[in-house]
Amino acid sequence: MMDLDHIPKQYFRKIRWTLFWGLFILAIIFSHYTNAAAWLFIGSLAVLGVSIKKSFRWVLPIVLILLVAGSPQLGLISQGLLIMLVVGLRELFVMPHAKLTQLKQHPRLKINKSGLTRRDSRVFKQTFKPMQKSAWHVKVLFQQTVGLRRIAIETKVVTYIEAILNKLAEKPTQLLTVSDFAYRRLPNLEQLLVSYVEIANHSVISDEDKKQLKTARQLIKELSMNICKDYRLVISEDMNNLNSRMNTTKDTLGDRHE
């Protein structure tokens, strides 16, 4: 499975030009088949003008299908089988992450920028956006196995993560209060869940693997509970304000409410 969302940006240029020259060379090889060569040449130009994701999800599959369709010497049966193979490989290796991305679509939280300088706002966004992506990835991952769903229900970790993000969007200055959540716990939880789901989806799981998964579930649960504590840190200021107002109100009412 190819995770197109996590390809390092420094590789984009190399990948794009590799695709271009690969398709361009194929166009030369198939030059005696006019239709196939034309589509390959068009595809080589297209990969230079679209994103890496679109190149893998759309340009390459379409070009390969048109290449097969433009090679009459293969015969109808072979053409049909090869086209099915291209579609199958696309669904297996490329599209799962596209579907996962669709699951992660969510309303963008409006960030309260009052009291923030332009630089502070930019720095906060650079931290907050990856946090949102990780949060929704975590939400999807927790639905992948029965054990993970049980942990999510018991700890309510997804609810707490979303509540923390809402609070941070409302009060960006609270980021320092939950720096461990932002920079350590949430990223670690995401990576641990990714590894867990990958092993849990193996067709054959040994006894040793089961022990590792059990240990991982315990760590995931402990990490989730710590994230729940992070939420208490975020709202601590609000709770202190409430207690202060309650005390003030009690003072005005006298000892009857003490």
CORGIQUI-V6905 format. One record per run of one state. SS is the DSSP state (H for helix, E for strand, C for the rest). FROM is the first residue (numbers start at 1). TO is the last residue. If there is no record, write none. Layout:
ss:SS from:FROM to:TO
ss:SS from:FROM to:TO
//
This chain:
ss:C from:1 to:3
ss:H from:4 to:6
ss:C from:7 to:8
ss:H from:9 to:29
ss:C from:30 to:33
ss:H from:34 to:49
ss:C from:50 to:51
ss:H from:52 to:69
ss:C from:70 to:71
ss:H from:72 to:74
ss:C from:75 to:75
ss:H from:76 to:103
ss:C from:104 to:117
ss:H from:118 to:141
ss:C from:142 to:145
ss:H from:146 to:155
ss:C from:156 to:156
ss:H from:157 to:170
ss:C from:171 to:171
ss:H from:172 to:176
ss:C from:177 to:178
ss:H from:179 to:200
ss:C from:201 to:206
ss:H from:207 to:234
ss:C from:235 to:235
ss:H from:236 to:253
ss:C from:254 to:254
ss:H from:255 to:257
ss:C from:258 to:258
//
